[in-house]
Structures are given as C-alpha cells and as structure tokens.
Amino acid sequence: MPVMIDAHHHLWDLAAREHRWLMGAQPWATDAELARLRRSFTLAELAPLAEAAGVTGTVVIQTAAEPWETPDLMALAADGGLLAGVVGWTDLTAPAVADAVAALRTLRGGEFLCGIRHPVLAEADPGWLARPAVLRGLHALAVAGLSFDIVTLPHQLPAAVTAAQSVPELSFVVDHLGGPPVESGPDADRTWAVAIRSLAALPNVTCKLSGAHTTPARASDLRPYYETVLACFGADRLMFGTDWPVSALAATYGQVCDLYRELTAELSTAEQNAIFDDTARRVYQLPGSGSAA
C-alpha cells in the first residue's frame, strides 16, 4: 500500500463558529444533504479514520469565504499531528491580496499555508475567474509562492482555463475532477471533457481525484472520468483527496480511500505513489517535497 496523503478534506466546529453556507441554497447539494452536514466535524473525529485508512498526512481545505477560517485552520495545523498543509481563503478581488497573505503568514501556523481557494461554484457569473480583479489576485498568489484550488461547476471551467492561461506562473489545482456530470447525460459529459483537456494541456495545472463519487460509491461509476483525467494529466499531475466530511454523504472515509485504490490498482508503484503522495507534496510544498509544480 503506498503512503497516503489526503490532499482534500474539510473541518468545521459549529460550537466555535457559525458556517452560514450549511444553511442551504448551495448549487452542489440539496438542503436535505446539507442538513446531514450541519454538525461539527473535527480533527479529533478525523484522526482515527485517517489512521485506519493508512493516511499519514492531510491538507485541509477552506469551506467558508470568511476571514476567520484560515487562521483557525492554521492554528490547528500548528498543534501538530495529521495536518500537513492548509488551503485557506482570502478575497482575491481586494486591492492588497499580497498584504493579506503576508498577514496570514505572521499568524500562528502561518508556515502551513500552502494555497488559497475561493468557492467559485457559488458565484453567479460563470466568468468570475477570468475577471481582471481576480486575475490580479491570482498573480499576487503566484508571487507569494502559493497555489490556487479551482472548485467550479462544469459550465464555469472555461473561465478556469482562461485564468490558468493568464497566470502561467501560478500552480492551479482542479478539485473533484472538475466536477464531472456523473449523473447527467452524454452532452454534459462532452462539455466537461473538452474543458478538462484544455486545462490538462497547461503545465501549471494539476487535478484531484476527489469529491465526485455517487451514492452508493462505485468505482464503475467513476472509471470513465478517472480514465479521462489519467489520460490527460498523467499520474504525476493527479493527487488523491477524500473530500471528507462531504464525502460521508455517500461513503465512509475508508470506503472513499478504497474506491480510489481500486481505480488505480493497475498502475505502477511509481504512478500510485505520485497520486497518493508525491504530487500533493510537490504542489503544496509539504514536508518531504521538492520544489513547487
């Protein structure tokens, strides 16, 4: 079994902070599904699940587009243990993104900040990522040595292509295989595939095997999409993530890990190591990594 980095999961403690996004009106989940997530999911709950699945380190990803969340996550990482990196949030449209990032790095655990994400899928404008103000913010992230996680709906992917082309010095990470329409028709599949191939043609883009499984979680459902991104990106530009606890709507933590082990079982040891460990360490500049991608 290869060493495993879970490069995509979330944490929230509702006793400490209100997470307004859990209250409803999300494009990626029904209100009934959100109700099942409307409790605290903490590091104390995740740690034994990760250990049982053979996961030795993780990257925690933002959920709230609020200034308080990133410092909270960095402080958790500073306590030691499972968290190896933090992909946080800052307002990319603000005029002083570089200053905001610099300020975050002065806080406790600031050395764990490895990237930024914005919930683009909640933006009404499908071209949000290609806006001039956003592109300025992305340039600032590149200068600061951070990466940017792309979380979109399929119709927003063309703007992601524009952004990645416009800021070639920034490392972009496509979350959740780019949101493939697993339960939609063939026309939607073609739209997704065209965008994914365009992103994969850019050397500054990597892709996460995460957050795309259905209920129940079956490798057969995901295999066409997995094979597409594997062919486009290659194993050395793919990384694994569970998307816990959102993934718990369809499968346990261990089942998600097993799902991707099954999908990648025919790969070489070196390719499996890339997907489950090396790519995440390189792109997010985690301990034990070389230079950023």
Kinemage of the C-alpha trace (Angstrom):
@kinemage 1
@onewidth
@group {chain A} dominant
@subgroup {mainchain}
@vectorlist {calphas} color= white
{ca met a 1} P 0.000 0.000 0.000
{ca pro a 2} L 1.501 3.389 -0.964
{ca val a 3} L 1.973 6.159 1.569
{ca met a 4} L -1.211 8.216 1.502
{ca ile a 5} L -1.696 11.956 1.720
{ca asp a 6} L -5.331 13.034 1.842
{ca ala a 7} L -4.975 16.241 -0.155
{ca his a 8} L -8.564 17.398 0.262
{ca his a 9} L -10.757 17.398 3.337
{ca his a 10} L -12.602 19.913 5.481
{ca leu a 11} L -13.097 20.621 9.170
{ca trp a 12} L -15.628 22.750 10.999
{ca asp a 13} L -16.690 23.228 14.599
{ca leu a 14} L -20.166 24.715 14.860
{ca ala a 15} L -19.729 25.226 18.582
{ca ala a 16} L -16.955 27.707 17.828
{ca arg a 17} L -18.105 29.346 14.579
{ca glu a 18} L -21.259 29.725 12.516
{ca his a 19} L -20.976 28.317 8.981
{ca arg a 20} L -23.709 30.078 7.041
{ca trp a 21} L -23.172 28.036 3.873
{ca leu a 22} L -24.557 24.982 5.677
{ca met a 23} L -27.987 26.606 5.961
{ca gly a 24} L -28.938 25.928 2.334
{ca ala a 25} L -29.061 27.312 -1.207
{ca gln a 26} L -25.900 25.535 -2.377
{ca pro a 27} L -25.648 24.516 -6.049
{ca trp a 28} L -23.808 21.272 -5.302
{ca ala a 29} L -26.046 19.828 -2.556
{ca thr a 30} L -29.706 19.635 -1.611
{ca asp a 31} L -30.932 21.192 1.599
{ca ala a 32} L -31.535 17.675 2.928
{ca glu a 33} L -27.894 16.772 2.280
{ca leu a 34} L -26.699 19.969 3.925
{ca ala a 35} L -28.825 19.146 6.953
{ca arg a 36} L -26.817 15.932 7.357
{ca leu a 37} L -23.623 18.007 7.395
{ca arg a 38} L -24.978 20.505 9.902
{ca arg a 39} L -22.886 19.309 12.828
{ca ser a 40} L -19.268 19.664 13.855
{ca phe a 41} L -16.629 17.631 12.009
{ca thr a 42} L -13.374 17.967 13.909
{ca leu a 43} L -9.799 16.802 13.712
{ca ala a 44} L -10.427 14.556 16.704
{ca glu a 45} L -13.049 12.686 14.669
{ca leu a 46} L -10.970 12.567 11.501
{ca ala a 47} L -7.675 11.371 13.002
{ca pro a 48} L -8.681 7.770 13.813
{ca leu a 49} L -10.471 7.427 10.459
{ca ala a 50} L -7.333 8.537 8.631
{ca glu a 51} L -5.086 6.257 10.669
{ca ala a 52} L -7.312 3.246 9.965
{ca ala a 53} L -7.191 4.015 6.240
{ca gly a 54} L -3.406 4.369 6.159
{ca val a 55} L -3.409 8.153 5.665
{ca thr a 56} L -0.321 9.736 7.212
{ca gly a 57} L -0.907 13.425 6.468
{ca thr a 58} L -3.598 15.702 5.099
{ca val a 59} L -4.309 19.062 3.501
{ca val a 60} L -7.316 20.831 4.988
{ca ile a 61} L -9.320 22.966 2.548
{ca gln a 62} L -11.397 26.080 3.179
{ca thr a 63} L -15.169 25.899 3.329
{ca ala a 64} L -16.129 29.400 4.463
{ca ala a 65} L -15.339 32.552 2.493
{ca glu a 66} L -14.759 34.330 5.796
{ca pro a 67} L -11.552 35.908 7.137
{ca trp a 68} L -11.633 33.941 10.395
{ca glu a 69} L -11.482 30.411 8.956
{ca thr a 70} L -7.909 30.358 7.625
{ca pro a 71} L -6.327 31.472 10.937
{ca asp a 72} L -8.395 28.841 12.736
{ca leu a 73} L -7.170 26.087 10.394
{ca met a 74} L -3.543 27.222 10.575
{ca ala a 75} L -3.702 27.170 14.373
{ca leu a 76} L -4.976 23.585 14.238
{ca ala a 77} L -2.060 22.629 11.997
{ca ala a 78} L 0.354 24.300 14.399
{ca asp a 79} L -0.786 21.959 17.177
{ca gly a 80} L 0.988 19.135 15.342
{ca gly a 81} L -0.259 15.812 14.099
{ca leu a 82} L -2.183 14.988 10.958
{ca leu a 83} L -2.450 18.362 9.198
{ca ala a 84} L 0.453 18.997 6.836
{ca gly a 85} L -0.968 21.940 4.897
{ca val a 86} L -3.776 24.495 4.780
{ca val a 87} L -5.519 25.780 1.668
{ca gly a 88} L -7.259 28.854 3.005
{ca trp a 89} L -9.260 31.794 1.709
{ca thr a 90} L -8.661 35.462 1.035
{ca asp a 91} L -10.614 37.953 -1.033
{ca leu a 92} L -8.973 37.727 -4.452
{ca thr a 93} L -10.745 40.878 -5.633
{ca ala a 94} L -9.276 43.021 -2.847
{ca pro a 95} L -6.608 45.541 -3.877
{ca ala a 96} L -4.000 44.208 -1.432
{ca val a 97} L -4.007 40.414 -1.759
{ca ala a 98} L -0.244 40.252 -1.206
{ca asp a 99} L -0.595 42.125 2.086
{ca ala a 100} L -3.423 39.840 3.196
{ca val a 101} L -1.327 36.736 2.506
{ca ala a 102} L 1.664 38.240 4.280
{ca ala a 103} L -0.501 38.984 7.300
{ca leu a 104} L -1.788 35.406 7.404
{ca arg a 105} L 1.755 34.104 7.391
{ca thr a 106} L 2.600 36.083 10.519
{ca leu a 107} L -0.103 34.250 12.465
{ca arg a 108} L 0.320 31.057 14.441
{ca gly a 109} L 0.662 28.187 11.969
{ca gly a 110} L 1.258 30.559 9.066
{ca glu a 111} L 4.004 28.297 7.764
{ca phe a 112} L 1.325 25.689 6.951
{ca leu a 113} L -0.469 27.976 4.486
{ca cys a 114} L 0.158 26.375 1.103
{ca gly a 115} L -2.666 27.613 -1.077
{ca ile a 116} L -5.856 29.613 -1.464
{ca arg a 117} L -9.319 28.586 -2.643
{ca his a 118} L -12.446 30.560 -3.433
{ca pro a 119} L -15.877 28.846 -3.747
{ca val a 120} L -16.303 29.781 -7.397
{ca leu a 121} L -19.219 27.371 -7.754
{ca ala a 122} L -21.258 29.765 -5.605
{ca glu a 123} L -20.589 32.701 -7.959
{ca ala a 124} L -23.440 33.569 -10.324
{ca asp a 125} L -21.056 34.844 -13.004
{ca pro a 126} L -19.651 31.868 -14.951
{ca gly a 127} L -16.707 34.054 -15.953
{ca trp a 128} L -15.798 35.107 -12.421
{ca leu a 129} L -12.333 33.529 -12.517
{ca ala a 130} L -11.438 35.495 -15.651
{ca arg a 131} L -12.354 38.900 -14.218
{ca pro a 132} L -9.420 41.365 -14.265
{ca ala a 133} L -9.610 41.939 -10.496
{ca val a 134} L -9.496 38.194 -9.836
{ca leu a 135} L -6.572 37.717 -12.210
{ca arg a 136} L -4.676 40.423 -10.305
{ca gly a 137} L -5.312 38.494 -7.108
{ca leu a 138} L -4.114 35.267 -8.687
{ca his a 139} L -0.907 36.967 -9.823
{ca ala a 140} L -0.353 38.029 -6.210
{ca leu a 141} L -0.722 34.415 -5.049
{ca ala a 142} L 1.932 33.344 -7.536
{ca val a 143} L 4.339 35.983 -6.257
{ca ala a 144} L 3.667 34.785 -2.716
{ca gly a 145} L 4.513 31.198 -3.688
{ca leu a 146} L 1.027 29.822 -3.050
{ca ser a 147} L -1.183 27.629 -5.225
{ca phe a 148} L -4.854 28.103 -6.121
{ca asp a 149} L -7.527 25.418 -5.884
{ca ile a 150} L -10.269 25.571 -8.523
{ca val a 151} L -13.697 24.420 -7.364
{ca thr a 152} L -16.319 25.009 -10.052
{ca leu a 153} L -19.365 23.660 -11.772
{ca pro a 154} L -18.687 22.363 -15.300
{ca his a 155} L -20.046 25.475 -17.038
{ca gln a 156} L -17.503 27.587 -15.118
{ca leu a 157} L -14.496 25.583 -16.316
{ca pro a 158} L -13.826 27.693 -19.448
{ca ala a 159} L -13.084 30.703 -17.225
{ca ala a 160} L -10.724 28.477 -15.220
{ca val a 161} L -8.881 27.718 -18.457
{ca thr a 162} L -8.575 31.443 -19.126
{ca ala a 163} L -7.260 32.062 -15.613
{ca ala a 164} L -4.665 29.303 -15.810
{ca gln a 165} L -3.514 30.575 -19.208
{ca ser a 166} L -3.361 34.162 -17.923
{ca val a 167} L -1.273 33.342 -14.831
{ca pro a 168} L 1.150 30.643 -16.028
{ca glu a 169} L 3.450 31.199 -13.067
{ca leu a 170} L 0.720 30.067 -10.621
{ca ser a 171} L 0.082 26.417 -9.772
{ca phe a 172} L -3.633 25.645 -10.215
{ca val a 173} L -5.272 22.563 -8.691
{ca val a 174} L -8.596 21.379 -10.129
{ca asp a 175} L -10.723 19.993 -7.309
{ca his a 176} L -13.008 16.974 -7.690
{ca leu a 177} L -12.006 16.051 -11.257
{ca gly a 178} L -13.503 19.369 -12.323
{ca gly a 179} L -16.992 18.345 -11.208
{ca pro a 180} L -17.815 15.729 -13.861
{ca pro a 181} L -21.550 15.278 -14.508
{ca val a 182} L -21.567 11.666 -13.328
{ca glu a 183} L -25.374 11.566 -13.196
{ca ser a 184} L -26.010 13.683 -16.311
{ca gly a 185} L -26.277 12.878 -19.983
{ca pro a 186} L -23.653 12.498 -22.718
{ca asp a 187} L -23.875 16.150 -23.828
{ca ala a 188} L -22.783 17.302 -20.375
{ca asp a 189} L -20.011 14.707 -20.444
{ca arg a 190} L -18.612 16.185 -23.659
{ca thr a 191} L -18.663 19.716 -22.260
{ca trp a 192} L -16.741 18.571 -19.186
{ca ala a 193} L -14.234 16.551 -21.201
{ca val a 194} L -13.403 19.422 -23.558
{ca ala a 195} L -12.712 21.747 -20.629
{ca ile a 196} L -10.663 19.155 -18.758
{ca arg a 197} L -8.484 18.506 -21.804
{ca ser a 198} L -7.910 22.250 -22.176
{ca leu a 199} L -6.836 22.513 -18.544
{ca ala a 200} L -4.604 19.443 -18.788
{ca ala a 201} L -2.813 20.986 -21.770
{ca leu a 202} L -1.473 23.666 -19.400
{ca pro a 203} L 1.631 22.557 -17.462
{ca asn a 204} L 0.720 24.665 -14.406
{ca val a 205} L -2.492 22.692 -13.719
{ca thr a 206} L -2.927 19.521 -11.671
{ca cys a 207} L -6.120 17.655 -10.811
{ca lys a 208} L -7.584 15.994 -7.718
{ca leu a 209} L -9.207 12.597 -7.625
{ca ser a 210} L -11.777 13.645 -5.064
{ca gly a 211} L -15.367 14.582 -4.407
{ca ala a 212} L -17.037 13.039 -7.446
{ca his a 213} L -18.434 9.708 -6.272
{ca thr a 214} L -22.129 8.955 -6.208
{ca thr a 215} L -24.397 7.089 -3.803
{ca pro a 216} L -23.504 4.291 -3.444
{ca ala a 217} L -19.832 4.882 -4.187
{ca arg a 218} L -18.790 2.565 -7.010
{ca ala a 219} L -15.568 2.536 -8.983
{ca ser a 220} L -17.518 1.639 -12.119
{ca asp a 221} L -19.411 4.948 -11.980
{ca leu a 222} L -16.224 6.980 -11.773
{ca arg a 223} L -13.996 4.953 -14.068
{ca pro a 224} L -14.786 6.827 -17.329
{ca tyr a 225} L -13.979 10.157 -15.681
{ca tyr a 226} L -10.909 8.796 -13.904
{ca glu a 227} L -9.599 7.356 -17.165
{ca thr a 228} L -10.127 10.702 -18.895
{ca val a 229} L -8.147 12.696 -16.328
{ca leu a 230} L -5.457 9.997 -16.122
{ca ala a 231} L -5.000 10.119 -19.893
{ca cys a 232} L -4.966 13.925 -19.920
{ca phe a 233} L -2.887 14.745 -16.867
{ca gly a 234} L -0.855 11.603 -16.259
{ca ala a 235} L -0.332 10.169 -12.791
{ca asp a 236} L 2.319 12.763 -11.888
{ca arg a 237} L -0.262 15.560 -12.153
{ca leu a 238} L -3.024 13.820 -10.190
{ca met a 239} L -3.498 13.725 -6.433
{ca phe a 240} L -5.920 11.951 -4.117
{ca gly a 241} L -8.331 13.537 -1.655
{ca thr a 242} L -11.325 12.207 0.263
{ca asp a 243} L -13.440 15.389 0.443
{ca trp a 244} L -14.426 14.311 3.961
{ca pro a 245} L -16.902 15.012 5.511
{ca val a 246} L -18.900 15.937 2.387
{ca ser a 247} L -17.953 12.507 1.038
{ca ala a 248} L -19.675 10.949 4.060
{ca leu a 249} L -22.987 11.672 2.345
{ca ala a 250} L -22.206 8.719 0.076
{ca ala a 251} L -19.484 6.621 1.736
{ca thr a 252} L -17.350 6.217 4.816
{ca tyr a 253} L -13.825 7.627 4.917
{ca gly a 254} L -12.323 4.181 4.458
{ca gln a 255} L -14.652 3.368 1.561
{ca val a 256} L -13.571 6.524 -0.285
{ca cys a 257} L -9.914 5.548 0.122
{ca asp a 258} L -10.677 2.029 -1.086
{ca leu a 259} L -12.609 3.408 -4.080
{ca tyr a 260} L -9.556 5.238 -5.402
{ca arg a 261} L -7.253 2.348 -4.551
{ca glu a 262} L -9.478 0.177 -6.728
{ca leu a 263} L -9.441 2.683 -9.591
{ca thr a 264} L -5.645 2.954 -9.523
{ca ala a 265} L -4.861 -0.706 -8.844
{ca glu a 266} L -3.487 -1.363 -12.332
{ca leu a 267} L -0.996 1.499 -12.214
{ca ser a 268} L 2.679 1.006 -11.458
{ca thr a 269} L 4.003 1.542 -7.960
{ca ala a 270} L 5.602 4.818 -9.066
{ca glu a 271} L 2.317 6.051 -10.530
{ca gln a 272} L 0.387 5.129 -7.388
{ca asn a 273} L 2.989 6.887 -5.256
{ca ala a 274} L 2.552 10.009 -7.384
{ca ile a 275} L -1.231 10.056 -6.962
{ca phe a 276} L -1.338 9.190 -3.284
{ca asp a 277} L 1.717 11.104 -2.072
{ca asp a 278} L 4.257 12.759 -4.360
{ca thr a 279} L 2.049 15.150 -6.358
{ca ala a 280} L 0.447 16.635 -3.259
{ca arg a 281} L 3.812 17.064 -1.557
{ca arg a 282} L 5.274 18.762 -4.616
{ca val a 283} L 2.386 21.078 -5.495
{ca tyr a 284} L 1.573 22.095 -1.923
{ca gln a 285} L 5.237 22.136 -0.872
{ca leu a 286} L 4.555 19.837 2.057
{ca pro a 287} L 7.288 18.410 4.273
{ca gly a 288} L 9.426 15.988 2.319
{ca ser a 289} L 8.673 17.693 -1.008
{ca gly a 290} L 10.896 19.285 -3.580
{ca ser a 291} L 10.089 22.486 -5.436
{ca ala a 292} L 6.550 23.512 -6.282
{ca ala a 293} L 4.987 22.467 -9.548
